[in-house]
Amino acid sequence: MCRNIRVLHNFEPPATEAEIQASALQYVRKISGSSRPSAANQQAFDEAVAQIADTTRTLLDRLVTNAAPRNREVEAAKAKERAAQRYA
């Protein structure tokens, strides 16, 4: 259920709004135990996603590092290699 929660800090180009939103949604799904909330819980679910996305955006804007920015394509290739070794 947490596949979209990815490291978002220190990438070039920076994390997109869609990446932040997807991570926030997956986080709320995980902690609520529900991928689709009931109609009674939809507003609380949506508000939690929005608040977590805002907090994530603030955090990413405030974090500092001396490390060189990572490249998404290189990181994706590393992940595929790890998966190939794990599931070979």
C-alpha positions as CSV (number, residue, x, y, z in Angstrom):
1,M,0.0,0.0,0.0
2,C,3.0,2.4,0.5
3,R,4.6,2.1,-3.0
4,N,4.1,5.8,-3.8
5,I,5.8,7.0,-0.6
6,R,9.2,7.8,-2.0
7,V,12.1,9.9,-1.0
8,L,11.3,13.4,-2.3
9,H,14.2,15.4,-0.9
10,N,17.3,16.5,-2.9
11,F,16.2,15.7,-6.4
12,E,16.8,17.7,-9.5
13,P,14.2,18.8,-10.6
14,P,12.5,19.1,-7.2
15,A,9.5,17.0,-6.2
16,T,6.4,17.9,-8.1
17,E,3.0,18.7,-6.6
18,A,1.7,15.4,-8.0
19,E,4.5,13.4,-6.2
20,I,3.8,15.2,-2.9
21,Q,0.1,14.6,-3.2
22,A,0.6,10.9,-4.1
23,S,2.8,10.4,-1.1
24,A,0.3,12.1,1.2
25,L,-2.5,10.0,-0.1
26,Q,-0.6,6.8,0.4
27,Y,0.3,7.8,3.9
28,V,-3.3,8.5,4.8
29,R,-4.4,5.3,3.2
30,K,-1.8,3.4,5.2
31,I,-2.5,4.9,8.6
32,S,-6.3,4.8,8.2
33,G,-6.3,1.2,6.9
34,S,-8.6,2.2,4.0
35,S,-7.9,2.9,0.4
36,R,-11.4,4.2,-0.1
37,P,-13.0,5.9,2.8
38,S,-16.8,5.7,3.4
39,A,-18.9,8.7,2.5
40,A,-19.0,9.6,6.2
41,N,-15.2,9.7,6.4
42,Q,-14.5,11.3,3.0
43,Q,-14.1,14.8,4.3
44,A,-11.8,13.9,7.1
45,F,-9.7,11.7,4.7
46,D,-9.4,14.5,2.1
47,E,-8.5,17.1,4.8
48,A,-5.8,14.8,6.2
49,V,-4.3,14.4,2.7
50,A,-4.3,18.1,2.1
51,Q,-2.7,18.9,5.5
52,I,0.0,16.2,5.1
53,A,0.7,17.5,1.5
54,D,1.1,21.0,2.9
55,T,3.3,19.9,5.7
56,T,5.4,17.8,3.3
57,R,5.8,20.8,1.0
58,T,6.9,23.0,3.9
59,L,9.4,20.3,5.1
60,L,10.9,19.9,1.6
61,D,11.3,23.7,1.2
62,R,13.1,24.0,4.6
63,L,15.5,21.0,4.4
64,V,19.1,21.8,3.5
65,T,21.9,19.6,2.4
66,N,25.4,19.8,1.0
67,A,25.0,16.6,-1.0
68,A,24.7,16.8,-4.8
69,P,21.1,16.5,-6.0
70,R,20.0,13.0,-7.0
71,N,18.9,12.0,-10.5
72,R,15.5,10.3,-10.8
73,E,16.5,8.1,-13.7
74,V,19.6,6.8,-11.9
75,E,17.7,6.1,-8.7
76,A,15.0,4.3,-10.7
77,A,17.6,2.1,-12.4
78,K,19.2,1.3,-9.0
79,A,15.7,0.3,-7.6
80,K,15.1,-2.0,-10.7
81,E,18.4,-3.6,-10.2
82,R,17.7,-4.3,-6.5
83,A,14.3,-5.7,-7.4
84,A,15.8,-7.9,-10.0
85,Q,18.3,-9.4,-7.5
86,R,15.6,-9.8,-4.9
87,Y,13.0,-11.5,-7.1
88,A,15.4,-13.4,-9.4
